[in-house]
Amino acid sequence: MSRSLDALDPQIRRFIEDVCREGARLRGDGQPGWPERRLIAAQARAPWREGGPRMREVVDLRLSSAHGEFGLRILHPQAAASSPSPALVYLHGGGWCLFGLDTHDRLLREYADAMRLPVVAIDYSLAPEHPYPAALDQSVAVLDWLREHGATFGIDASRLALGGDSAGANLAVATALRLRERGELTRVRALLLNYGAWAPALSDTARQTLGTAEDMLSGAEMDEFWEAYLGAEAARVAGPFSAPLLAPLHDLPPSLLLWGDRDVLAEQNAEMVQALVAAGVTVQTRIHAGAPHSFIEAMAVSDQARDAVAHGAAWVRDHLSPSPTPGHAA
C-alpha cells in the first residue's frame, strides 16, 4: 500500500493506516459476510468517532413506514436556535451496505455544532438484504414524516438541506429528484454532497490510478457495492433515481460538492459538477489535495477534514438562513 499512502496528506494517512490495519486484524483470514463486515467496519472506526462536541439533546426514534422499519436520530447542538429551526437531513455513506448512525456519530455532531442547527440522520436499511429502492424510499418517507412531525422536535420542515457522503450523497440527490417529481422540492434549500457515488461506471483510468487494491476505496469494491444495491447487472439497470449522474438535474437546489483528488470517485464527481452546471444548478466545489475517499472521517487528526466539515457547515447555514452571509456565496 506504500505508493498509494505516500501520495496522501500525512494527517489523513495516519487515519487510513490505522483503520486498514485494524480492519485486517479483525477480519483475519476469513471471508466474512455482510453482517460481519459491518461489525468489523464499525469496530475499526470506533476510536476515530470519540470526542467532539456535546449535544444539548439527542433523540433516537424508530419509524415504521410502508417501506419497512428504520432508525432516525435528531441532534440538537448546545447553541440555542429559534424553534422550529431549519435542519440538515444527513445520509451516511458505506456503499449502501455498511455503516450507520454510530459510525457517523461524530461527523453528525460536528455538523450540528458548526451549523448551530439540528441534524436529522437517517439510519436507512442496508443492501443487499434491502436493495434499491429501500433506502431511497425510506429517505423520502423521512421528509414526509418531518412535514407532519418536525415541529414537535423543533424543526421547520419547510427549510431543509439534504446531505450525505458517498452512497449517502447519492441518496440525497435521489431524494431531491423524487421530491421534484412530486412538486415538493421547495422544502429543500441546499444539497451538501461529500465525495458522492453517482453511477456504476468507472473509467479505466480511475480504476488503474486511484482505485487499486492499495487505495482506500478500490474499483472492485465499488463494483461490489453497486451489485449489492442494484443486482448483478447494476450497470445495465441503473436509472436516474439509483444513479443520479444519469438523471435530468434541472431545478435542483444549490449544491456543494467536496471530494479528494486521491479518490477513485474524483473523476465521477467532476462529471457530476459538469452535469449540474449544464442543467442550470448553482454549484460550488472544493477539491482536497492528498485526500482519499472517506477522508472526512479523519476529522480527529486532519486539518483538511476539519476544514471540509467547517466549510460545508457554513455553506449549509448560509443557504438555510433568510439571506446569505457575506463571504459564503453559492
C-alpha positions in Angstrom: 0.0 0.0 0.0 3.0 2.2 0.3 2.8 4.0 -3.1 -0.8 5.0 -2.5 -0.1 6.0 1.0 2.8 8.1 0.1 0.5 10.3 -2.1 -1.8 11.1 0.9 -1.9 14.0 3.2 0.2 12.8 6.2 -2.5 13.5 8.7 -5.1 11.6 6.7 -2.6 8.8 6.1 -2.5 8.2 9.9 -6.2 7.6 9.9 -6.1 5.4 6.8 -3.3 3.2 8.1 -5.0 2.7 11.5 -8.4 1.8 10.0 -6.9 -0.6 7.4 -4.6 -2.2 9.9 -7.4 -2.7 12.5 -9.8 -3.9 9.8 -7.3 -6.5 8.6 -6.7 -7.7 12.2 -10.4 -8.1 12.9 -11.1 -9.8 9.5 -8.3 -12.3 9.9 -8.0 -14.9 7.2 -11.8 -15.4 6.8 -14.2 -14.2 4.2 -16.9 -12.5 6.3 -20.4 -11.9 5.1 -22.1 -8.5 5.2 -23.2 -8.6 8.9 -19.7 -9.4 10.0 -18.2 -6.8 7.6 -20.4 -4.2 9.2 -19.2 -5.1 12.7 -15.6 -5.0 11.6 -16.0 -1.7 9.8 -17.7 -0.1 12.9 -15.1 -1.5 15.3 -12.1 -0.4 13.2 -13.5 3.2 13.2 -14.6 3.3 16.8 -11.6 5.2 18.2 -12.0 7.9 15.5 -15.5 8.9 16.5 -14.6 9.6 20.1 -14.5 13.2 21.3 -16.0 16.1 19.5 -18.8 18.5 20.6 -21.5 17.5 23.1 -25.1 17.9 22.1 -27.9 19.6 24.0 -30.2 16.8 23.1 -30.1 13.6 21.0 -33.3 11.8 20.2 -33.3 8.3 18.7 -36.5 7.1 17.0 -37.8 4.1 15.1 -40.1 4.9 12.2 -42.5 2.4 10.6 -43.4 3.0 7.1 -44.7 1.2 4.0 -41.0 0.7 3.2 -40.1 -1.0 6.4 -38.9 0.0 9.9 -35.7 2.0 10.3 -34.0 4.4 12.6 -33.7 8.2 12.9 -31.5 10.3 15.1 -32.2 14.0 15.7 -29.3 16.0 17.2 -29.7 19.5 18.7 -26.5 21.4 19.4 -25.7 23.4 22.5 -26.1 26.7 20.8 -29.7 27.9 21.0 -31.6 28.2 17.8 -35.1 29.6 17.1 -37.6 26.8 17.3 -38.7 25.5 14.9 -35.4 25.9 13.0 -34.0 24.8 9.7 -32.1 21.5 9.7 -29.7 19.3 7.8 -31.1 15.9 6.9 -28.0 13.7 6.5 -27.5 10.2 4.9 -24.4 8.2 5.8 -22.1 6.5 3.3 -20.9 3.0 3.2 -21.8 1.8 -0.3 -25.5 1.3 0.8 -24.2 -1.8 2.6 -22.1 -0.6 5.6 -22.1 2.0 8.4 -24.9 3.6 10.3 -25.6 6.3 12.8 -22.9 5.2 15.2 -20.1 5.2 12.7 -21.1 8.7 11.7 -22.0 10.0 15.1 -19.0 12.3 15.5 -19.5 13.8 12.0 -23.2 14.4 12.7 -22.3 16.2 16.0 -19.6 18.2 14.3 -22.0 19.4 11.6 -24.7 20.2 14.2 -22.3 22.2 16.4 -20.7 24.1 13.5 -24.0 25.0 11.9 -25.7 25.7 15.2 -28.7 23.9 13.7 -30.3 20.5 14.2 -29.2 17.4 12.2 -31.6 14.7 11.3 -29.7 11.5 10.4 -31.4 8.6 8.6 -30.4 5.0 9.5 -31.8 3.5 6.3 -32.0 -0.2 5.7 -28.9 -1.7 4.1 -28.3 -3.7 1.0 -28.0 -6.5 -0.1 -30.7 -7.5 2.4 -32.6 -4.4 1.5 -31.7 -3.5 -2.1 -32.8 -0.4 -4.1 -35.1 1.3 -3.7 -35.5 0.6 0.0 -33.0 3.3 1.3 -34.4 5.9 -1.1 -38.0 5.1 -0.2 -37.1 5.5 3.5 -35.3 8.7 2.9 -38.3 10.2 1.1 -40.5 8.9 4.0 -38.4 10.9 6.5 -39.1 14.1 4.5 -42.8 13.3 4.6 -42.6 12.5 8.3 -40.8 15.8 9.1 -43.6 17.7 7.3 -46.0 16.2 9.8 -43.9 15.9 13.0 -40.9 18.1 12.6 -42.2 21.0 14.6 -42.6 18.6 17.6 -38.9 18.2 17.5 -38.0 21.9 16.9 -37.6 21.5 13.1 -39.0 23.7 10.4 -39.6 21.1 7.6 -40.0 23.9 5.0 -36.3 24.9 5.4 -34.1 21.8 5.0 -30.8 20.9 3.5 -30.1 17.4 2.3 -26.6 16.0 2.7 -24.6 12.8 2.7 -21.2 11.2 1.9 -20.5 8.7 -0.8 -23.6 6.5 -1.1 -25.4 9.0 1.2 -24.7 11.8 -1.3 -26.2 9.6 -4.0 -29.3 9.2 -1.8 -29.5 12.9 -1.0 -29.7 13.8 -4.7 -32.1 10.9 -5.5 -34.4 12.1 -2.7 -34.3 15.6 -4.1 -35.2 14.2 -7.5 -38.2 12.3 -6.0 -39.4 15.5 -4.3 -39.0 17.4 -7.6 -41.1 14.8 -9.3 -43.9 15.4 -6.7 -43.6 19.2 -6.9 -42.3 19.4 -3.3 -38.7 20.4 -3.8 -39.1 23.9 -2.5 -38.7 22.4 1.0 -35.0 21.6 0.2 -32.9 24.7 0.0 -29.4 23.1 -0.5 -27.5 19.9 -1.2 -24.3 19.1 0.7 -22.6 16.3 -1.2 -19.3 14.7 0.1 -17.5 12.5 -2.5 -20.7 11.1 -4.0 -21.1 7.8 -5.9 -23.0 8.9 -9.0 -23.1 5.9 -11.4 -21.8 2.4 -11.6 -19.4 3.0 -14.5 -15.8 3.9 -13.6 -13.2 4.8 -16.2 -10.2 2.5 -16.7 -8.0 5.5 -15.8 -9.8 5.9 -12.4 -9.6 2.2 -11.7 -5.9 2.0 -12.5 -4.7 5.1 -10.9 -6.9 5.7 -7.8 -9.0 2.5 -7.5 -6.4 -0.2 -7.0 -6.4 -2.7 -4.1 -3.9 -0.5 -2.4 -6.3 2.5 -2.3 -8.8 3.4 0.4 -11.7 2.5 -2.0 -11.0 0.3 -5.0 -12.9 0.0 -8.2 -13.6 -3.7 -7.4 -15.2 -2.6 -4.1 -17.4 -0.1 -5.8 -18.5 -2.8 -8.3 -19.4 -5.0 -5.3 -21.4 -2.2 -3.6 -23.3 -1.4 -6.8 -24.1 -5.0 -7.3 -25.4 -5.4 -3.8 -27.5 -2.3 -4.2 -28.9 -2.9 -7.8 -28.2 -6.6 -8.5 -25.8 -8.4 -10.7 -26.5 -6.3 -13.8 -26.1 -3.0 -12.0 -24.6 -1.1 -14.9 -27.4 -2.1 -17.2 -30.4 -1.5 -14.8 -29.1 1.8 -13.2 -31.5 4.7 -13.7 -32.0 8.3 -12.7 -33.0 7.6 -9.1 -30.3 5.0 -8.4 -27.5 6.7 -10.4 -28.2 10.5 -10.4 -25.5 11.2 -13.0 -27.9 9.6 -15.5 -30.8 11.9 -14.3 -32.1 15.2 -15.7 -30.8 17.5 -12.9 -32.7 20.7 -13.7 -34.3 22.7 -10.9 -32.2 21.1 -8.1 -31.2 23.5 -5.2 -27.7 25.0 -4.9 -25.2 22.2 -4.4 -21.8 22.0 -2.7 -19.6 19.1 -3.9 -16.5 18.2 -1.9 -14.0 15.4 -2.7 -10.4 14.5 -2.6 -8.0 14.2 -5.5 -6.9 10.7 -4.4 -10.4 9.3 -4.6 -11.4 6.7 -7.2 -14.7 8.7 -7.4 -12.9 12.0 -8.1 -13.4 11.8 -11.9 -17.1 11.0 -11.4 -17.6 13.9 -9.1 -16.1 16.3 -11.6 -18.5 14.8 -14.2 -21.4 15.4 -11.8 -20.4 19.0 -11.4 -20.4 19.4 -15.2 -23.9 17.8 -15.4 -25.3 20.0 -12.7 -23.9 23.2 -14.2 -25.2 22.2 -17.6 -28.6 21.7 -16.0 -28.5 25.3 -14.6 -27.9 24.3 -11.0 -25.8 26.7 -8.8 -22.7 24.7 -7.8 -19.8 25.2 -5.6 -16.9 22.8 -5.4 -13.9 22.1 -3.2 -11.2 19.6 -4.0 -8.9 18.5 -1.3 -5.3 17.7 -2.2 -3.9 14.4 -1.0 -7.3 13.3 0.3 -8.8 9.8 -0.5 -12.3 8.6 -0.2 -13.9 8.9 3.2 -11.3 11.5 4.3 -13.8 13.5 6.3 -13.8 10.6 8.8 -10.3 11.6 9.8 -11.6 14.8 11.4 -10.0 13.9 14.8 -6.5 14.4 13.3 -6.8 16.0 9.9 -6.9 19.8 9.3 -8.3 19.1 5.8 -11.1 17.0 7.2 -12.0 19.7 9.7 -11.8 22.3 7.1 -14.2 20.3 4.9 -16.7 20.0 7.7 -16.5 23.7 8.7 -16.9 24.8 5.1 -19.8 22.5 4.5 -21.5 23.6 7.7 -21.1 27.3 6.9 -22.4 26.8 3.4 -25.5 25.0 4.6 -26.2 27.5 7.3 -26.0 30.3 4.8 -28.4 28.6 2.5 -30.9 27.9 5.3 -30.7 31.5 6.6 -33.1 34.2 5.4 -30.2 35.8 3.5 -26.7 34.6 2.7 -23.8 35.6 5.0 -21.1 37.7 3.2 -18.1 35.5 2.2 -20.1 32.4 1.6 -21.7 32.9 -1.7 -23.3 30.0 -3.6 
